[in-house]
Amino acid sequence: MFPVTNVFRIDTADSVLNVVDVETTCWDGDLPPGQVSEIIEIGLTIVDLAAARWVGHHRLLVGPSAAPSARSAAS
C-alpha cells in the first residue's frame, strides 16, 4: 500500500469526502465462459473532514441481469 497522504491534499475546513464502494457478482473459481461481473450494490459514505466523522450513508441495491443466480462479492 502507498500512503494516501502523498496522493492529494484537501482543505479540510469546509470539505466533505464522498467514499464510494461498489460490490459485484462473483463465482467460485474462474468466471464462467460468456459471463461478466455486474455491479449489484453501490454504497456511499459522506465524511466531514473537519470533524473527522461520517455524516451520512446511502446504499443502492441493483439486481444482476446477466447472471441472476450469481452471488455477491461481499458474501
N, CA, C and O atoms as a Tripos MOL2 file, in Angstrom:
@<TRIPOS>MOLECULE
protein
  300   299    75     0     0
PROTEIN
NO_CHARGES

@<TRIPOS>ATOM
      1 N           0.8450   -1.1890    0.0000 N.3       1 MET1
      2 CA          0.0000    0.0000    0.0000 C.3       1 MET1
      3 C           0.8850    1.2450    0.0000 C.2       1 MET1
      4 O           1.9900    1.2450    0.5420 O.2       1 MET1
      5 N           0.3750    2.2890   -0.6140 N.am      2 PHE2
      6 CA          1.0950    3.5510   -0.6210 C.3       2 PHE2
      7 C           0.3910    4.5220    0.3080 C.2       2 PHE2
      8 O          -0.8160    4.4100    0.5210 O.2       2 PHE2
      9 N           1.1280    5.4730    0.8650 N.am      3 PRO3
     10 CA          0.4900    6.4340    1.7840 C.3       3 PRO3
     11 C          -0.4510    7.3680    1.0340 C.2       3 PRO3
     12 O          -0.0410    8.0610    0.1040 O.2       3 PRO3
     13 N          -1.6990    7.3810    1.4410 N.am      4 VAL4
     14 CA         -2.7100    8.2130    0.7930 C.3       4 VAL4
     15 C          -2.3710    9.6910    0.9400 C.2       4 VAL4
     16 O          -2.7270   10.4860    0.0700 O.2       4 VAL4
     17 N          -1.7090   10.0700    1.9940 N.am      5 THR5
     18 CA         -1.3930   11.4810    2.2240 C.3       5 THR5
     19 C          -0.5140   12.0590    1.1160 C.2       5 THR5
     20 O          -0.4940   13.2760    0.9280 O.2       5 THR5
     21 N           0.2100   11.2210    0.3820 N.am      6 ASN6
     22 CA          1.0630   11.7100   -0.7040 C.3       6 ASN6
     23 C           0.3330   11.8240   -2.0320 C.2       6 ASN6
     24 O           0.9130   12.2960   -3.0090 O.2       6 ASN6
     25 N          -0.9170   11.4050   -2.0900 N.am      7 VAL7
     26 CA         -1.6550   11.4030   -3.3480 C.3       7 VAL7
     27 C          -2.2900   12.7630   -3.6280 C.2       7 VAL7
     28 O          -2.1950   13.2630   -4.7490 O.2       7 VAL7
     29 N          -2.9330   13.3660   -2.6390 N.am      8 PHE8
     30 CA         -3.5910   14.6540   -2.8370 C.3       8 PHE8
     31 C          -3.7160   15.3770   -1.5100 C.2       8 PHE8
     32 O          -3.5920   14.7800   -0.4400 O.2       8 PHE8
     33 N          -3.9650   16.6690   -1.6010 N.am      9 ARG9
     34 CA         -4.2070   17.4620   -0.3970 C.3       9 ARG9
     35 C          -5.6210   18.0290   -0.4760 C.2       9 ARG9
     36 O          -6.0860   18.4160   -1.5480 O.2       9 ARG9
     37 N          -6.2980   18.0750    0.6670 N.am     10 ILE10
     38 CA         -7.6520   18.6120    0.7360 C.3      10 ILE10
     39 C          -7.6910   19.6340    1.8590 C.2      10 ILE10
     40 O          -7.2080   19.3760    2.9620 O.2      10 ILE10
     41 N          -8.2690   20.7930    1.5740 N.am     11 ASP11
     42 CA         -8.5140   21.7810    2.6260 C.3      11 ASP11
     43 C          -9.6900   21.2650    3.4400 C.2      11 ASP11
     44 O         -10.8150   21.2320    2.9420 O.2      11 ASP11
     45 N          -9.4530   20.8670    4.6700 N.am     12 THR12
     46 CA        -10.4860   20.2190    5.4700 C.3      12 THR12
     47 C         -11.4400   21.1850    6.1570 C.2      12 THR12
     48 O         -12.3960   20.7420    6.7940 O.2      12 THR12
     49 N         -11.2130   22.4710    6.0510 N.am     13 ALA13
     50 CA        -12.0430   23.4310    6.7810 C.3      13 ALA13
     51 C         -13.5230   23.3170    6.4160 C.2      13 ALA13
     52 O         -14.3710   23.2770    7.3070 O.2      13 ALA13
     53 N         -13.8410   23.2650    5.1460 N.am     14 ASP14
     54 CA        -15.2340   23.2060    4.7020 C.3      14 ASP14
     55 C         -15.4690   22.0420    3.7540 C.2      14 ASP14
     56 O         -16.3270   22.1330    2.8750 O.2      14 ASP14
     57 N         -14.7380   20.9610    3.9070 N.am     15 SER15
     58 CA        -14.7890   19.8890    2.9260 C.3      15 SER15
     59 C         -15.4650   18.6360    3.4560 C.2      15 SER15
     60 O         -15.3900   18.2970    4.6370 O.2      15 SER15
     61 N         -16.1250   17.9670    2.5250 N.am     16 VAL16
     62 CA        -16.6230   16.6230    2.7940 C.3      16 VAL16
     63 C         -16.0170   15.7030    1.7440 C.2      16 VAL16
     64 O         -15.6500   16.1360    0.6520 O.2      16 VAL16
     65 N         -15.9220   14.4520    2.0880 N.am     17 LEU17
     66 CA        -15.3740   13.4520    1.1900 C.3      17 LEU17
     67 C         -16.4530   12.4090    0.9370 C.2      17 LEU17
     68 O         -17.0410   11.8790    1.8790 O.2      17 LEU17
     69 N         -16.7160   12.1110   -0.3360 N.am     18 ASN18
     70 CA        -17.6580   11.0550   -0.7020 C.3      18 ASN18
     71 C         -16.8590    9.7840   -0.9750 C.2      18 ASN18
     72 O         -16.0020    9.7550   -1.8580 O.2      18 ASN18
     73 N         -17.1490    8.7470   -0.2160 N.am     19 VAL19
     74 CA        -16.4660    7.4650   -0.3780 C.3      19 VAL19
     75 C         -17.4480    6.5080   -1.0450 C.2      19 VAL19
     76 O         -18.5360    6.2610   -0.5230 O.2      19 VAL19
     77 N         -17.0580    5.9680   -2.2030 N.am     20 VAL20
     78 CA        -17.9340    5.0900   -2.9680 C.3      20 VAL20
     79 C         -17.4020    3.6590   -2.8870 C.2      20 VAL20
     80 O         -16.2070    3.4190   -3.0580 O.2      20 VAL20
     81 N         -18.2930    2.7260   -2.6280 N.am     21 ASP21
     82 CA        -17.9560    1.3010   -2.5550 C.3      21 ASP21
     83 C         -18.8590    0.5690   -3.5370 C.2      21 ASP21
     84 O         -20.0800    0.7200   -3.4920 O.2      21 ASP21
     85 N         -18.2650   -0.2210   -4.4230 N.am     22 VAL22
     86 CA        -19.0270   -0.9500   -5.4290 C.3      22 VAL22
     87 C         -18.8470   -2.4450   -5.2040 C.2      22 VAL22
     88 O         -17.7200   -2.9350   -5.1300 O.2      22 VAL22
     89 N         -19.9630   -3.1740   -5.0930 N.am     23 GLU23
     90 CA        -19.9410   -4.6340   -4.9450 C.3      23 GLU23
     91 C         -20.3710   -5.2520   -6.2720 C.2      23 GLU23
     92 O         -21.2560   -4.7310   -6.9510 O.2      23 GLU23
     93 N         -19.7360   -6.3680   -6.6350 N.am     24 THR24
     94 CA        -20.0580   -7.0190   -7.9040 C.3      24 THR24
     95 C         -20.3660   -8.4960   -7.7020 C.2      24 THR24
     96 O         -20.0690   -9.0760   -6.6580 O.2      24 THR24
     97 N         -20.9700   -9.0880   -8.7250 N.am     25 THR25
     98 CA        -21.1980  -10.5310   -8.7170 C.3      25 THR25
     99 C         -19.8690  -11.2560   -8.8320 C.2      25 THR25
    100 O         -18.8970  -10.7180   -9.3620 O.2      25 THR25
    101 N         -19.8390  -12.4850   -8.3300 N.am     26 CYS26
    102 CA        -18.6240  -13.2890   -8.4490 C.3      26 CYS26
    103 C         -18.9980  -14.7580   -8.4370 C.2      26 CYS26
    104 O         -20.1300  -15.1180   -8.1140 O.2      26 CYS26
    105 N         -18.0650  -15.5880   -8.7820 N.am     27 TRP27
    106 CA        -18.2470  -17.0260   -8.8220 C.3      27 TRP27
    107 C         -17.1010  -17.6810   -8.0760 C.2      27 TRP27
    108 O         -16.0350  -17.0860   -7.9170 O.2      27 TRP27
    109 N         -17.3190  -18.9160   -7.6140 N.am     28 ASP28
    110 CA        -16.2190  -19.6890   -7.0430 C.3      28 ASP28
    111 C         -15.3050  -20.0840   -8.1930 C.2      28 ASP28
    112 O         -15.7540  -20.7040   -9.1570 O.2      28 ASP28
    113 N         -14.0470  -19.7380   -8.1030 N.am     29 GLY29
    114 CA        -13.1170  -20.0460   -9.1840 C.3      29 GLY29
    115 C         -13.1820  -19.0110  -10.2900 C.2      29 GLY29
    116 O         -13.5300  -17.8530  -10.0580 O.2      29 GLY29
    117 N         -12.8420  -19.4440  -11.5010 N.am     30 ASP30
    118 CA        -12.8010  -18.5390  -12.6550 C.3      30 ASP30
    119 C         -14.2020  -18.1570  -13.1160 C.2      30 ASP30
    120 O         -15.1780  -18.8660  -12.8690 O.2      30 ASP30
    121 N         -14.2690  -17.0250  -13.7860 N.am     31 LEU31
    122 CA        -15.5080  -16.5530  -14.3830 C.3      31 LEU31
    123 C         -15.9490  -17.5490  -15.4520 C.2      31 LEU31
    124 O         -15.1440  -17.9070  -16.3120 O.2      31 LEU31
    125 N         -17.2030  -18.0090  -15.4280 N.am     32 PRO32
    126 CA        -17.6590  -18.9380  -16.4570 C.3      32 PRO32
    127 C         -17.6000  -18.2910  -17.8430 C.2      32 PRO32
    128 O         -17.7670  -17.0780  -17.9680 O.2      32 PRO32
    129 N         -17.3650  -19.0940  -18.8800 N.am     33 PRO33
    130 CA        -17.3120  -18.5430  -20.2420 C.3      33 PRO33
    131 C         -18.5900  -17.7720  -20.5790 C.2      33 PRO33
    132 O         -19.6990  -18.2480  -20.3340 O.2      33 PRO33
    133 N         -18.4160  -16.5910  -21.1370 N.am     34 GLY34
    134 CA        -19.5500  -15.7700  -21.5500 C.3      34 GLY34
    135 C         -20.1660  -14.9240  -20.4500 C.2      34 GLY34
    136 O         -21.0550  -14.1190  -20.7280 O.2      34 GLY34
    137 N         -19.7190  -15.0820  -19.2060 N.am     35 GLN35
    138 CA        -20.2770  -14.3070  -18.1060 C.3      35 GLN35
    139 C         -19.4470  -13.0460  -17.8610 C.2      35 GLN35
    140 O         -18.2700  -12.9850  -18.2160 O.2      35 GLN35
    141 N         -20.0660  -12.0640  -17.2620 N.am     36 VAL36
    142 CA        -19.3950  -10.8250  -16.8750 C.3      36 VAL36
    143 C         -19.7420  -10.5170  -15.4250 C.2      36 VAL36
    144 O         -20.8120  -10.8940  -14.9470 O.2      36 VAL36
    145 N         -18.8540   -9.8410  -14.7330 N.am     37 SER37
    146 CA        -19.1830   -9.3590  -13.3960 C.3      37 SER37
    147 C         -20.0800   -8.1390  -13.5380 C.2      37 SER37
    148 O         -19.8560   -7.2780  -14.3880 O.2      37 SER37
    149 N         -21.0940   -8.0840  -12.6940 N.am     38 GLU38
    150 CA        -22.0320   -6.9600  -12.7340 C.3      38 GLU38
    151 C         -22.0680   -6.2570  -11.3840 C.2      38 GLU38
    152 O         -21.9090   -6.8840  -10.3370 O.2      38 GLU38
    153 N         -22.2780   -4.9630  -11.4240 N.am     39 ILE39
    154 CA        -22.4620   -4.1990  -10.1880 C.3      39 ILE39
    155 C         -23.8100   -4.5960   -9.6040 C.2      39 ILE39
    156 O         -24.8270   -4.5720  -10.2960 O.2      39 ILE39
    157 N         -23.8100   -4.9640   -8.3100 N.am     40 ILE40
    158 CA        -25.0610   -5.3270   -7.6510 C.3      40 ILE40
    159 C         -25.3800   -4.4340   -6.4520 C.2      40 ILE40
    160 O         -26.5040   -4.4390   -5.9490 O.2      40 ILE40
    161 N         -24.3830   -3.6640   -5.9950 N.am     41 GLU41
    162 CA        -24.6250   -2.7470   -4.8820 C.3      41 GLU41
    163 C         -23.6460   -1.5920   -4.9600 C.2      41 GLU41
    164 O         -22.4610   -1.7750   -5.2410 O.2      41 GLU41
    165 N         -24.1640   -0.3970   -4.7060 N.am     42 ILE42
    166 CA        -23.3260    0.8050   -4.6640 C.3      42 ILE42
    167 C         -23.5550    1.4450   -3.3010 C.2      42 ILE42
    168 O         -24.6880    1.7400   -2.9230 O.2      42 ILE42
    169 N         -22.4690    1.6550   -2.5720 N.am     43 GLY43
    170 CA        -22.5610    2.2910   -1.2670 C.3      43 GLY43
    171 C         -21.8640    3.6470   -1.2970 C.2      43 GLY43
    172 O         -20.8500    3.8080   -1.9750 O.2      43 GLY43
    173 N         -22.3930    4.6060   -0.5780 N.am     44 LEU44
    174 CA        -21.7990    5.9350   -0.4830 C.3      44 LEU44
    175 C         -21.7800    6.3460    0.9750 C.2      44 LEU44
    176 O         -22.8040    6.2960    1.6560 O.2      44 LEU44
    177 N         -20.6180    6.7520    1.4510 N.am     45 THR45
    178 CA        -20.4810    7.3150    2.7880 C.3      45 THR45
    179 C         -19.9520    8.7290    2.6470 C.2      45 THR45
    180 O         -19.0100    8.9730    1.8930 O.2      45 THR45
    181 N         -20.5490    9.6530    3.3640 N.am     46 ILE46
    182 CA        -20.1340   11.0520    3.3290 C.3      46 ILE46
    183 C         -19.3840   11.3500    4.6250 C.2      46 ILE46
    184 O         -19.9070   11.1390    5.7190 O.2      46 ILE46
    185 N         -18.1520   11.8450    4.4890 N.am     47 VAL47
    186 CA        -17.2880   12.1000    5.6370 C.3      47 VAL47
    187 C         -17.0370   13.6030    5.7530 C.2      47 VAL47
    188 O         -16.6250   14.2450    4.7860 O.2      47 VAL47
    189 N         -17.2850   14.1560    6.9290 N.am     48 ASP48
    190 CA        -16.9520   15.5480    7.2290 C.3      48 ASP48
    191 C         -15.4830   15.5560    7.6420 C.2      48 ASP48
    192 O         -15.1340   15.0680    8.7170 O.2      48 ASP48
    193 N         -14.6330   16.1050    6.7960 N.am     49 LEU49
    194 CA        -13.1980   16.0570    7.0560 C.3      49 LEU49
    195 C         -12.7820   16.9330    8.2290 C.2      49 LEU49
    196 O         -11.8660   16.5770    8.9700 O.2      49 LEU49
    197 N         -13.4400   18.0700    8.4070 N.am     50 ALA50
    198 CA        -13.0890   18.9620    9.5160 C.3      50 ALA50
    199 C         -13.3840   18.3070   10.8640 C.2      50 ALA50
    200 O         -12.6150   18.4460   11.8160 O.2      50 ALA50
    201 N         -14.5140   17.5890   10.9340 N.am     51 ALA51
    202 CA        -14.9110   16.9350   12.1850 C.3      51 ALA51
    203 C         -14.3520   15.5130   12.2770 C.2      51 ALA51
    204 O         -14.4320   14.8830   13.3320 O.2      51 ALA51
    205 N         -13.7960   15.0110   11.1900 N.am     52 ALA52
    206 CA        -13.2520   13.6440   11.1170 C.3      52 ALA52
    207 C         -14.2950   12.6040   11.5280 C.2      52 ALA52
    208 O         -14.0290   11.7240   12.3470 O.2      52 ALA52
    209 N         -15.4980   12.7280   10.9330 N.am     53 ARG53
    210 CA        -16.5620   11.7610   11.2240 C.3      53 ARG53
    211 C         -17.4710   11.6150   10.0100 C.2      53 ARG53
    212 O         -17.5490   12.5060    9.1630 O.2      53 ARG53
    213 N         -18.1620   10.4650    9.9400 N.am     54 TRP54
    214 CA        -19.0900   10.2960    8.8260 C.3      54 TRP54
    215 C         -20.3940   10.9910    9.1700 C.2      54 TRP54
    216 O         -20.8260   10.9990   10.3230 O.2      54 TRP54
    217 N         -21.0080   11.5680    8.1620 N.am     55 VAL55
    218 CA        -22.2310   12.3330    8.3870 C.3      55 VAL55
    219 C         -23.4280   11.7520    7.6460 C.2      55 VAL55
    220 O         -24.5550   12.2080    7.8360 O.2      55 VAL55
    221 N         -23.1980   10.7690    6.8190 N.am     56 GLY56
    222 CA        -24.3090   10.1490    6.1170 C.3      56 GLY56
    223 C         -23.8550    8.9580    5.3110 C.2      56 GLY56
    224 O         -22.6760    8.8070    4.9910 O.2      56 GLY56
    225 N         -24.8210    8.1130    4.9900 N.am     57 HIS57
    226 CA        -24.5140    6.9880    4.1220 C.3      57 HIS57
    227 C         -25.7590    6.5970    3.3340 C.2      57 HIS57
    228 O         -26.8880    6.7770    3.7910 O.2      57 HIS57
    229 N         -25.5310    6.0680    2.1630 N.am     58 HIS58
    230 CA        -26.6030    5.6510    1.2730 C.3      58 HIS58
    231 C         -26.2210    4.3020    0.6780 C.2      58 HIS58
    232 O         -25.0390    3.9730    0.5730 O.2      58 HIS58
    233 N         -27.2210    3.5280    0.2910 N.am     59 ARG59
    234 CA        -26.9890    2.2020   -0.2770 C.3      59 ARG59
    235 C         -28.0000    1.9760   -1.3880 C.2      59 ARG59
    236 O         -29.2010    2.1660   -1.1950 O.2      59 ARG59
    237 N         -27.5120    1.5750   -2.5390 N.am     60 LEU60
    238 CA        -28.3710    1.2990   -3.6810 C.3      60 LEU60
    239 C         -28.1370   -0.1420   -4.1060 C.2      60 LEU60
    240 O         -27.0330   -0.4980   -4.5160 O.2      60 LEU60
    241 N         -29.1800   -0.9810   -4.0100 N.am     61 LEU61
    242 CA        -29.0750   -2.3660   -4.4400 C.3      61 LEU61
    243 C         -29.5140   -2.4620   -5.8920 C.2      61 LEU61
    244 O         -30.5340   -1.8940   -6.2820 O.2      61 LEU61
    245 N         -28.7340   -3.1840   -6.6880 N.am     62 VAL62
    246 CA        -29.0190   -3.3600   -8.1020 C.3      62 VAL62
    247 C         -28.9790   -4.8520   -8.3860 C.2      62 VAL62
    248 O         -27.9540   -5.4900   -8.1430 O.2      62 VAL62
    249 N         -30.0580   -5.4250   -8.8910 N.am     63 GLY63
    250 CA        -30.0800   -6.8650   -9.1890 C.3      63 GLY63
    251 C         -29.2990   -7.1650  -10.4650 C.2      63 GLY63
    252 O         -29.4260   -6.4380  -11.4500 O.2      63 GLY63
    253 N         -28.4940   -8.2260  -10.4570 N.am     64 PRO64
    254 CA        -27.7740   -8.5840  -11.6730 C.3      64 PRO64
    255 C         -28.7440   -9.0380  -12.7560 C.2      64 PRO64
    256 O         -29.7040   -9.7540  -12.4680 O.2      64 PRO64
    257 N         -28.5060   -8.6330  -13.9830 N.am     65 SER65
    258 CA        -29.4100   -9.0120  -15.0700 C.3      65 SER65
    259 C         -28.8590  -10.1750  -15.8940 C.2      65 SER65
    260 O         -29.6280  -11.0120  -16.3670 O.2      65 SER65
    261 N         -27.5470  -10.2400  -16.0700 N.am     66 ALA66
    262 CA        -26.9560  -11.2990  -16.8910 C.3      66 ALA66
    263 C         -26.7880  -12.5970  -16.1170 C.2      66 ALA66
    264 O         -26.8350  -13.6760  -16.7070 O.2      66 ALA66
    265 N         -26.5950  -12.5100  -14.8180 N.am     67 ALA67
    266 CA        -26.3460  -13.7050  -14.0010 C.3      67 ALA67
    267 C         -27.1390  -13.6120  -12.7010 C.2      67 ALA67
    268 O         -26.5580  -13.3980  -11.6380 O.2      67 ALA67
    269 N         -28.4760  -13.7730  -12.7760 N.am     68 PRO68
    270 CA        -29.2850  -13.6070  -11.5630 C.3      68 PRO68
    271 C         -28.9810  -14.6010  -10.4580 C.2      68 PRO68
    272 O         -29.3480  -14.3600   -9.3080 O.2      68 PRO68
    273 N         -28.3240  -15.7070  -10.7660 N.am     69 SER69
    274 CA        -28.0040  -16.6720   -9.7170 C.3      69 SER69
    275 C         -26.6370  -16.4520   -9.1000 C.2      69 SER69
    276 O         -26.2750  -17.1450   -8.1490 O.2      69 SER69
    277 N         -25.8700  -15.5050   -9.6190 N.am     70 ALA70
    278 CA        -24.5330  -15.2310   -9.0780 C.3      70 ALA70
    279 C         -24.6660  -14.6300   -7.6890 C.2      70 ALA70
    280 O         -25.6810  -14.0160   -7.3580 O.2      70 ALA70
    281 N         -23.6350  -14.8140   -6.8870 N.am     71 ARG71
    282 CA        -23.6890  -14.2790   -5.5300 C.3      71 ARG71
    283 C         -22.8450  -13.0110   -5.4330 C.2      71 ARG71
    284 O         -22.0020  -12.7420   -6.2890 O.2      71 ARG71
    285 N         -23.0820  -12.2530   -4.3940 N.am     72 SER72
    286 CA        -22.3690  -11.0050   -4.1640 C.3      72 SER72
    287 C         -20.9190  -11.2630   -3.8140 C.2      72 SER72
    288 O         -20.6010  -12.2390   -3.1350 O.2      72 SER72
    289 N         -20.0330  -10.3810   -4.2800 N.am     73 ALA73
    290 CA        -18.6200  -10.4540   -3.9110 C.3      73 ALA73
    291 C         -18.4430  -10.1700   -2.4320 C.2      73 ALA73
    292 O         -17.4190  -10.5280   -1.8490 O.2      73 ALA73
    293 N         -19.4250   -9.5340   -1.8230 N.am     74 ALA74
    294 CA        -19.3440   -9.2020   -0.4000 C.3      74 ALA74
    295 C         -19.6840  -10.3760    0.4990 C.2      74 ALA74
    296 O         -19.4020  -10.3360    1.6970 O.2      74 ALA74
    297 N         -20.2920  -11.4320   -0.0590 N.am     75 SER75
    298 CA        -20.7040  -12.5480    0.7940 C.3      75 SER75
    299 C         -19.5660  -13.4950    1.0750 C.2      75 SER75
    300 O         -19.7480  -14.4880    1.7790 O.2      75 SER75
@<TRIPOS>BOND
     1     1     2 1
     2     2     3 1
     3     3     4 2
     4     3     5 am
     5     5     6 1
     6     6     7 1
     7     7     8 2
     8     7     9 am
     9     9    10 1
    10    10    11 1
    11    11    12 2
    12    11    13 am
    13    13    14 1
    14    14    15 1
    15    15    16 2
    16    15    17 am
    17    17    18 1
    18    18    19 1
    19    19    20 2
    20    19    21 am
    21    21    22 1
    22    22    23 1
    23    23    24 2
    24    23    25 am
    25    25    26 1
    26    26    27 1
    27    27    28 2
    28    27    29 am
    29    29    30 1
    30    30    31 1
    31    31    32 2
    32    31    33 am
    33    33    34 1
    34    34    35 1
    35    35    36 2
    36    35    37 am
    37    37    38 1
    38    38    39 1
    39    39    40 2
    40    39    41 am
    41    41    42 1
    42    42    43 1
    43    43    44 2
    44    43    45 am
    45    45    46 1
    46    46    47 1
    47    47    48 2
    48    47    49 am
    49    49    50 1
    50    50    51 1
    51    51    52 2
    52    51    53 am
    53    53    54 1
    54    54    55 1
    55    55    56 2
    56    55    57 am
    57    57    58 1
    58    58    59 1
    59    59    60 2
    60    59    61 am
    61    61    62 1
    62    62    63 1
    63    63    64 2
    64    63    65 am
    65    65    66 1
    66    66    67 1
    67    67    68 2
    68    67    69 am
    69    69    70 1
    70    70    71 1
    71    71    72 2
    72    71    73 am
    73    73    74 1
    74    74    75 1
    75    75    76 2
    76    75    77 am
    77    77    78 1
    78    78    79 1
    79    79    80 2
    80    79    81 am
    81    81    82 1
    82    82    83 1
    83    83    84 2
    84    83    85 am
    85    85    86 1
    86    86    87 1
    87    87    88 2
    88    87    89 am
    89    89    90 1
    90    90    91 1
    91    91    92 2
    92    91    93 am
    93    93    94 1
    94    94    95 1
    95    95    96 2
    96    95    97 am
    97    97    98 1
    98    98    99 1
    99    99   100 2
   100    99   101 am
   101   101   102 1
   102   102   103 1
   103   103   104 2
   104   103   105 am
   105   105   106 1
   106   106   107 1
   107   107   108 2
   108   107   109 am
   109   109   110 1
   110   110   111 1
   111   111   112 2
   112   111   113 am
   113   113   114 1
   114   114   115 1
   115   115   116 2
   116   115   117 am
   117   117   118 1
   118   118   119 1
   119   119   120 2
   120   119   121 am
   121   121   122 1
   122   122   123 1
   123   123   124 2
   124   123   125 am
   125   125   126 1
   126   126   127 1
   127   127   128 2
   128   127   129 am
   129   129   130 1
   130   130   131 1
   131   131   132 2
   132   131   133 am
   133   133   134 1
   134   134   135 1
   135   135   136 2
   136   135   137 am
   137   137   138 1
   138   138   139 1
   139   139   140 2
   140   139   141 am
   141   141   142 1
   142   142   143 1
   143   143   144 2
   144   143   145 am
   145   145   146 1
   146   146   147 1
   147   147   148 2
   148   147   149 am
   149   149   150 1
   150   150   151 1
   151   151   152 2
   152   151   153 am
   153   153   154 1
   154   154   155 1
   155   155   156 2
   156   155   157 am
   157   157   158 1
   158   158   159 1
   159   159   160 2
   160   159   161 am
   161   161   162 1
   162   162   163 1
   163   163   164 2
   164   163   165 am
   165   165   166 1
   166   166   167 1
   167   167   168 2
   168   167   169 am
   169   169   170 1
   170   170   171 1
   171   171   172 2
   172   171   173 am
   173   173   174 1
   174   174   175 1
   175   175   176 2
   176   175   177 am
   177   177   178 1
   178   178   179 1
   179   179   180 2
   180   179   181 am
   181   181   182 1
   182   182   183 1
   183   183   184 2
   184   183   185 am
   185   185   186 1
   186   186   187 1
   187   187   188 2
   188   187   189 am
   189   189   190 1
   190   190   191 1
   191   191   192 2
   192   191   193 am
   193   193   194 1
   194   194   195 1
   195   195   196 2
   196   195   197 am
   197   197   198 1
   198   198   199 1
   199   199   200 2
   200   199   201 am
   201   201   202 1
   202   202   203 1
   203   203   204 2
   204   203   205 am
   205   205   206 1
   206   206   207 1
   207   207   208 2
   208   207   209 am
   209   209   210 1
   210   210   211 1
   211   211   212 2
   212   211   213 am
   213   213   214 1
   214   214   215 1
   215   215   216 2
   216   215   217 am
   217   217   218 1
   218   218   219 1
   219   219   220 2
   220   219   221 am
   221   221   222 1
   222   222   223 1
   223   223   224 2
   224   223   225 am
   225   225   226 1
   226   226   227 1
   227   227   228 2
   228   227   229 am
   229   229   230 1
   230   230   231 1
   231   231   232 2
   232   231   233 am
   233   233   234 1
   234   234   235 1
   235   235   236 2
   236   235   237 am
   237   237   238 1
   238   238   239 1
   239   239   240 2
   240   239   241 am
   241   241   242 1
   242   242   243 1
   243   243   244 2
   244   243   245 am
   245   245   246 1
   246   246   247 1
   247   247   248 2
   248   247   249 am
   249   249   250 1
   250   250   251 1
   251   251   252 2
   252   251   253 am
   253   253   254 1
   254   254   255 1
   255   255   256 2
   256   255   257 am
   257   257   258 1
   258   258   259 1
   259   259   260 2
   260   259   261 am
   261   261   262 1
   262   262   263 1
   263   263   264 2
   264   263   265 am
   265   265   266 1
   266   266   267 1
   267   267   268 2
   268   267   269 am
   269   269   270 1
   270   270   271 1
   271   271   272 2
   272   271   273 am
   273   273   274 1
   274   274   275 1
   275   275   276 2
   276   275   277 am
   277   277   278 1
   278   278   279 1
   279   279   280 2
   280   279   281 am
   281   281   282 1
   282   282   283 1
   283   283   284 2
   284   283   285 am
   285   285   286 1
   286   286   287 1
   287   287   288 2
   288   287   289 am
   289   289   290 1
   290   290   291 1
   291   291   292 2
   292   291   293 am
   293   293   294 1
   294   294   295 1
   295   295   296 2
   296   295   297 am
   297   297   298 1
   298   298   299 1
   299   299   300 2
@<TRIPOS>SUBSTRUCTURE
     1 MET1         2 RESIDUE 1 A MET
     2 PHE2         6 RESIDUE 1 A PHE
     3 PRO3        10 RESIDUE 1 A PRO
     4 VAL4        14 RESIDUE 1 A VAL
     5 THR5        18 RESIDUE 1 A THR
     6 ASN6        22 RESIDUE 1 A ASN
     7 VAL7        26 RESIDUE 1 A VAL
     8 PHE8        30 RESIDUE 1 A PHE
     9 ARG9        34 RESIDUE 1 A ARG
    10 ILE10       38 RESIDUE 1 A ILE
    11 ASP11       42 RESIDUE 1 A ASP
    12 THR12       46 RESIDUE 1 A THR
    13 ALA13       50 RESIDUE 1 A ALA
    14 ASP14       54 RESIDUE 1 A ASP
    15 SER15       58 RESIDUE 1 A SER
    16 VAL16       62 RESIDUE 1 A VAL
    17 LEU17       66 RESIDUE 1 A LEU
    18 ASN18       70 RESIDUE 1 A ASN
    19 VAL19       74 RESIDUE 1 A VAL
    20 VAL20       78 RESIDUE 1 A VAL
    21 ASP21       82 RESIDUE 1 A ASP
    22 VAL22       86 RESIDUE 1 A VAL
    23 GLU23       90 RESIDUE 1 A GLU
    24 THR24       94 RESIDUE 1 A THR
    25 THR25       98 RESIDUE 1 A THR
    26 CYS26      102 RESIDUE 1 A CYS
    27 TRP27      106 RESIDUE 1 A TRP
    28 ASP28      110 RESIDUE 1 A ASP
    29 GLY29      114 RESIDUE 1 A GLY
    30 ASP30      118 RESIDUE 1 A ASP
    31 LEU31      122 RESIDUE 1 A LEU
    32 PRO32      126 RESIDUE 1 A PRO
    33 PRO33      130 RESIDUE 1 A PRO
    34 GLY34      134 RESIDUE 1 A GLY
    35 GLN35      138 RESIDUE 1 A GLN
    36 VAL36      142 RESIDUE 1 A VAL
    37 SER37      146 RESIDUE 1 A SER
    38 GLU38      150 RESIDUE 1 A GLU
    39 ILE39      154 RESIDUE 1 A ILE
    40 ILE40      158 RESIDUE 1 A ILE
    41 GLU41      162 RESIDUE 1 A GLU
    42 ILE42      166 RESIDUE 1 A ILE
    43 GLY43      170 RESIDUE 1 A GLY
    44 LEU44      174 RESIDUE 1 A LEU
    45 THR45      178 RESIDUE 1 A THR
    46 ILE46      182 RESIDUE 1 A ILE
    47 VAL47      186 RESIDUE 1 A VAL
    48 ASP48      190 RESIDUE 1 A ASP
    49 LEU49      194 RESIDUE 1 A LEU
    50 ALA50      198 RESIDUE 1 A ALA
    51 ALA51      202 RESIDUE 1 A ALA
    52 ALA52      206 RESIDUE 1 A ALA
    53 ARG53      210 RESIDUE 1 A ARG
    54 TRP54      214 RESIDUE 1 A TRP
    55 VAL55      218 RESIDUE 1 A VAL
    56 GLY56      222 RESIDUE 1 A GLY
    57 HIS57      226 RESIDUE 1 A HIS
    58 HIS58      230 RESIDUE 1 A HIS
    59 ARG59      234 RESIDUE 1 A ARG
    60 LEU60      238 RESIDUE 1 A LEU
    61 LEU61      242 RESIDUE 1 A LEU
    62 VAL62      246 RESIDUE 1 A VAL
    63 GLY63      250 RESIDUE 1 A GLY
    64 PRO64      254 RESIDUE 1 A PRO
    65 SER65      258 RESIDUE 1 A SER
    66 ALA66      262 RESIDUE 1 A ALA
    67 ALA67      266 RESIDUE 1 A ALA
    68 PRO68      270 RESIDUE 1 A PRO
    69 SER69      274 RESIDUE 1 A SER
    70 ALA70      278 RESIDUE 1 A ALA
    71 ARG71      282 RESIDUE 1 A ARG
    72 SER72      286 RESIDUE 1 A SER
    73 ALA73      290 RESIDUE 1 A ALA
    74 ALA74      294 RESIDUE 1 A ALA
    75 SER75      298 RESIDUE 1 A SER
